[in-house]
């Protein structure tokens, strides 16, 4: 801390372990978390990311977010392992060697902060190389990046994130073999480009008018573009996971409101907010964010009316997602 004021970029306590020296040199060669503004860093073309060959651990409790992350990573050449909470993440790290971890900050049982702190302690005690841990959070409050860094995380992705943002992080922290000539564009990048360039077809009669839809078409297009040859539609699977999980979350929200349980309200609203945002249900996600904040502050007056708004938004979102699934099935057939 005093060394930072004096203009020193880091310090080592003697006696110095080889792993600690390696870690310090690596940190100095990388940009700091607090400076991880995507606009301030040059990133390689999306196609180069297809050359990655990495073992990636995704620690994320939300099934919708899990599927989206896996669908983004696998076409880039990553082998992905999923953990649903911090304990599962620690167990996976003990069992297997990973090149990078995507760590959700808010998970049940053991959150991402505690899991990262525990792993850094084990890592240091064993003298192992430092694995890059990337924080995943929908919390954009001031100081969150600094908190992630203080807890031992190396970088930061704000949810919901786009594929290009994920690629930029992977290229910062994973070794990439880049040929001297221009790297070819990956099939996924081609899909993203063609999706953006091709005007959408006229929707069938059952589809909602985009102007009236509760869903952000850009968010859906991002997921729609994550096509994997020979595998079912990612968008169809993500919508199915969302529609399967949302009713239980809504019931848990009602129970939390009736019980006056602010902490339960915060946790459940956070989960529904996160998966809703991934599918572009922005109004629903905004209401859930307000419920989450009310729960965090234990300010529960008037939350019943807010919950009614959530129910109303979800009804419209559900209708739009079912229409999207039907459209998706017709196109696949």
Secondary structure, DSSP 8 states (H G I E B T S, - for coil): -HHHHTT------SS--HHHHHHHHHHHHS--GGG--GGGS----GGGGGG--EEEEEE---HHHHHHHHHHHHTTTEEEEEESSHHHHHHHHHHS--SEEEEESS-SSS-HHHHHHHHHHHHHHHT----EEEEEES---TTHHHHHHHTT--EEEESS--HHHHHHHHHHHS-----SS-----HHHHHHHHHHHS------TTS--TTT-SS-HHHHHHHHT---TTS--HHHHHHHHHHHHHHHHHHHHHHHHHHT-HHHHHHHHHHHHHHHHHTT-HHHHHHHHHHHHHHHHT--TTHHHHHHHHHHHHHHHHHHHHHHHHHHHHHH-
